[in-house]
Amino acid sequence: MKNTIYTGSGVALVTPMNRDPGQSVNYPLFEKLIKRQIDGCTSALIICGTTGEASTLTDEEHIECIRFAVEKAAGKVPVIAGKGSNDTAYMGDLSKQAEKAGADALLLVSPYYNKTSQNGLYRHFAAVADVVKIPIMLYNIPSRTGVNIELATFKRLAEYSNIVAVKESGGNVAYFSTLINESGLDVYSGDDYMNVAAMALGAKGVVSVMGNILPRETAEICRLCLENNVLEAGKLQQKYARFMGAQGLFMDVNPIPVKHALKLMGIDAGGVRLPLCDMEEGKIGLLKGEMAVVGLV
């Protein structure tokens, strides 16, 4: 049997930025955010993923963020490094650097824009599995990458001992169930609105954006699911359904709203790097209204 990376609530952590001209990484706040997650019973830290603005971080920032998170987590929770790319050789090199920096596992998104074949997907991920020893979580998000990783490809990749999991963000409950039953991999929900449904079907946990704002509540939803108390988990998720959806944290491109939400709570994680940009005032007002409904402001 393969080792499970974690069960329960993993947070796709934002990368806090200073408000200087270069929007440098705010490491003092990064440390506070990591502590807040651990204190809130989060089970894993996903660093430099989509929510962490990986696509606009330099290679040096990528590795330093991973090294820093590993140091501050101090073994209390696993640190999973987002290291996907549409350049296989580059992804392999960055993955090796992340492993050297102490990452407990890797999160590898399917290549974007290239729109490769299923065999290309297999060879892309296999190339990294051949050069690292730490566990790998694959990341399937067709809405961003333009390509779906098919079941047969997941099955082929599952033959690698260090490819152990998939973060599934396709929004298809039937496919999610199929992956759990047939892929040979641990499956995690990559969409907050799917968390309870996914875990009721047998997902090991979640990779959550909402966890940035509500770490303890997200962890509690997962705990209830793992204890087979899906009814109570569903009630808690329903309380935050609008806030975690298109009326709240996904009213604009992730991670724009979640950084604004943190600021409204008194945690200034800075802005987002171009080509992402701040929300209009009208949307910020709507976000604040949704946060007021659930008692966050």
N, C-alpha and C positions, 0 to 999 in steps of 0.2 A: 504493500500500500504506500502511496505517496504521502508525504507530510503536508498537512494543511498549514498555510501561512498564518491564518488567523480565523477566528470565528467572531461574528458580531459586527460592530460598527467601526468601519475604517473611514477616516475623513480625508477628502481630497483638499488638502490644506492650501489656502491662499499663500502667495509670496508677498509679504508686506514690503512696500516701497517707501523710501523717504520722499519728501516733497522738494528735492533738489532738482536742478535742471536735467540731470541724467537719470533720475528716478532710481537711485541705487537701492540695493536691498537693505531693508531696515532690520539688521540682525538682533538688536536688543528687543524689538517687538516680536520678531520671529521666535525668540526664546520664550517670551510670555505666552504667545499663542500655543506653542508646543506644550508648555506647562498646563495651560487652560484645558487642552484636550486630554492630557493624561489625568488631570484632576477630575475631568468630566466623564471618566470611564470609557473613553475611546479605546478601541482595541488595536488600531494600527494607524500609522501616519503615511499618507501617500503624498510624496513631495515631488514638485516639478512635474505635475500632471497638467491637464488642460486648465483646471482651476488655479493652478500655480503659475500660469502664464509661461509654460515651458518654451513655447514657440518664439518668445522674444527675450529669453535669457541667453547670455553668452555661455559658451562651454565652461568657462571658469566659474561663472555664477552657478551653473548646474551642479558642478562637483562640490563647490563650497557649500551650497545649500544642503546637499546630501550629507557631507561631512559634518556640518554644523548640527543638523537634525539628529544624526546618529549620536553625536556627543551629548546633546541635551536630553535626548530620550533615555540615554544611559541604560539601555537594555530593558526598560520597563514595557515598551511596546515595540513591535517590529517597524522598521522604516523601509518603505517600498519606494523605489526610485522610478519615476516616470522617465523613460529613455527611448521612446519610440521615434521613428524618423521614416521618411520616404527614401532614404539613402542607406542601404543595408550595411555597407562598410563603415559608414559614420556611426550608425546605431550600435554596431558591434564594438567599436572603439570606445564610445561613450559608456556603454554598458560595462565594459571591463574597468573603466575608471571609477564608475559608481560602485562596483564590487570592491575595488581596492579601497575606496573611501569608507567602506563599512556597511553599505546597504544590505539589508536582510533579504531583499527580493527585488525584482524588476517588474515594472508595468510597461508592456510594449504594445503600443497602438499599431493597428494595421497601416501600411503605407498609404499616404494620401496623395491625391492628384495623379500619381502614376497609373492608378487604377489597374493593377496587375491581375493576372489570372490566379486561379486557386493554387496552381503549382508554384507560381511566383510567390504567393503568400507563404506557402509551406517552406520554400527555400529561404525566404526572408527571415522567418522566425527561427528556422533550424540553424541558420548561420550563426545566430547569437547563442543559441543553446549549445553549440559546439565549442564556444570560447569562454563561457562563464560556468561557474559551478552553483551559484545561488539560484533559488527557485524563480521561475518566470510566470507572471500572470499576463495572459494575452488580453487585448482590449479590442472589443468589437463594437464600433460605433459608426454604422453606415451613413448616418446623416451628415457626419463631418468628413468622412474619408472617401465616400462614394463607392465603397465596395463592402460586401458582406462576407464574413468568413463562414463558409458552409460547414455543415456537420462533418462531412467526410474529411475535410481539411483539419478540423479539430481532432478527429480520431487519429489521423496520421501524426499530428504533432504530439498527441498524448503518449505516443510511444517513447518520447524523450523523457528520461527520468526527472529532469529538472524543469520541464514544462508541466506545471501542476494545476493551473487555474485559468479562468477567464472572467473578465469583467464584461458583462453583456449589457449593452445599451441600445439594443435594437427596438425596444418598445413592443415586442411581439411575445405575448404570454405563451402561446403555443410553442414557439421556438425555444423560449427559455426553458420550458418543461422538457423539451426534447434534449436540450444540452445537458440538463441535470441527469436525465435517465440514460443517455447514450454516449456522451462525449468522452467519458473517462477522466474528466477534469472537475475540480471544485468550481462552482459557479457563484459569482457575486453580482448583486444588483448594481447597475451603474446609473439608475434613475431613481431619485427619491420617491416619486409617485408610485413606483413599482415595489418598494421595499417589503411591505408586508406580504403582498401576493407572491413575490419571489421567494421569500423565506418560508412561506407556507408550502411552497412547492418543493422545498429542500435546498435552497441556496444556503451557503455557509455564512453569508453576511452581506454587507453593503459597502459600496464606496460612495460616500455621501458628500454633497455640497452643503446641504442643510446643517450637517454636523459642525460646520464652521460657526454657525450662529447658535445652535442648540445642541451642543455635544452630549449633554446628559440625557436629554429627551430622545435623541437619536439612538443612543446606547440602550436606553430603556425599551424602545420599540424592538430593538434586536434581541434584548434579553427575554422579553415576553415571547417573542416568536420561537426562540431556541428552547423555551420551556413549554412550547405547544399551547400557549395562551394567546392564540391568534385574535380572538375576539377583543381582548383588552388592548392588544397591540394595534388593531384596526381602529379602535376608538381614539387612541392617542394620535395615530397618523391622520385621522380625519380632522382632528383639532387643528392641524397645521397644513391641511391639504391645499388651501388657497395660497398660503404663504410660500409653500414649496413649489408651487406651480407657475403657470403663465401670468398670474396676477401678482406674483411676488418675486422670488429669486430667479425666475426665468422669464421675466418680462422683457429682458434685454439679453444680449449675448453674455454667457458665463465667461469670466467671473465679475462682470461689471456690477450687477445688482448686489452680489454678496459682499463686495467691498464697500458699497454704499451702505448696506445694512449694518456692517460692522461699525462704520463711522457714526451712524445714527445711534448706535449703542455706546458710543464713547471710545471705540477702539479704532483709531485712525490708521488703517492699513495702507494708506496712500492711494494714488490713482492707478490706472492701468496704462500699459505702454501701447503706443500706436502700433498697428492700426486700430486697436480698440480705443474707445474714448468714453468720457463720462456721459451719464444719462442726462436727458433734458430735465429741467426743474419739474415739469409736470409729472414725469414718471417717478421722480424721487418722492414727490408728494403722495403718489399712489402707493409706493412701496412703504412709506412711513405709515400710511393709513392701514395697510395690511399688518404691519408690525404692531400697531396699536391694538388691533383686534385680538392678537394673541399675547398681549401684555409685554411686548419687548421694548416699547418706548412709552 
